[in-house]
Amino acid sequence: MIVRILGEGQWDVDASHLDALNELDDAVEKAVETEDEAAFDPSLRALLAAVREWGSLLSDDELVESNLILPPADASAHEVKEFLGDEGLIPDTV
Amino acid sequence: MSIMKRMGLIFRSKANTALDRAEDPRETLDYSYQKQLEMLQKVRRGVADVATSRKRVELQVNQLTQQSEKLQGQAQQALSAGREDLAREALTRRSGLQAQIGDMQAQHAQLQGEEEKLTLAAQRLNAKVESFRTRKETIKATYTAAEAQTKVSEAFSGISEEMGDVGLAIQRAEDKTSSMQARAGAMDELLASGALDDASGQPNDDIARELDALSSGGDVDAELARMRGELSPTSSPKAIDGTPDSGASTTEQQKQEGQT
């Protein structure tokens, strides 16, 4: 699967890591919902580090859509929450 | 739903609305390519803007550093002239400047970080736009309108995600640098007004004035001693004996002149 880290690029990560990524993502999600910046920073850091470690970076000229997209490394919980707020139009079931 | 999936959906929905409007999907290729080139211009302009801000802060840091070194020198001079009060004043002002310099160095580092990020974003987008151009030509040459749909949407989805990413990067860089630009503007005004020349907000450098008075007093003493030496080269011990008294009174006189 292809994972994009905004502001950094795209990684090809083996699907076998999906469960582990989801676990790390849960922590990020909780921090975003409660806008807990202290918890957000290390949890996002851990998630991004896992993607970089398990994945291989795609070359710049590859044109592929990502399966998953992650916030930039220097994002704040508040910022991500605002960004996801745009999602209002998209039903969760899509 | 997870953050990773939700962010993906947001990006994808934006790509789809762009595609839905097209009747012959091939027609949208050139239009999209134009948009990509515009975005490339925009991100390069962003890099240039951030670089300008960075250089401006760099200049200001240099100016403030020079000022701080000058105060350090003045403190040294004052101390060797036995004016601890003046030395203390110079060092107090210097520590105020040092705090400002530290703050601006942090801004500088942040601007440098933004500049690097945007530069890399421009590189990535450039490579992808080039790939898109090649694919666009292949699609137009090889496929009928009916066949083109899948190929076009494949090419689109990859590039539109990158465009969204770069657009966001530009937006974030602008947000981060706009407040710094305002502060740099205020600092430029301060520097231009000369208020920072002595960091006390006073138009004239009073520390320098007092030190000038001290050192010109010293210069006069030295000159007098030299002249005495020339007048009576054979009786130099006598001349040296006479020096302290007259020298001290000259300094006193100079100080008084300096204060009036």
Interface residues (C-beta under 8 A of the other chain):
Chain A: V3 R4 L6 G7 G9 L21 N22 D25 D26 V28 E29 V32 S59 D60 D61 E62 L63 V64 E65 S66 N67 L68 I69 L70 P71 P72 V80 F83 L84 D86 E87 L89 I90 D92 V94
Chain B: M1 S2 I3 M4 K5 R6 M7 G8 L9 I10 F11 R12 S13 A15 K117 A121 Q123 R124 N126 A127 K128 E130 S131 F132 R135 E154 A155 S157 G158 I159 E161 E162 D165 L168 A169 R172
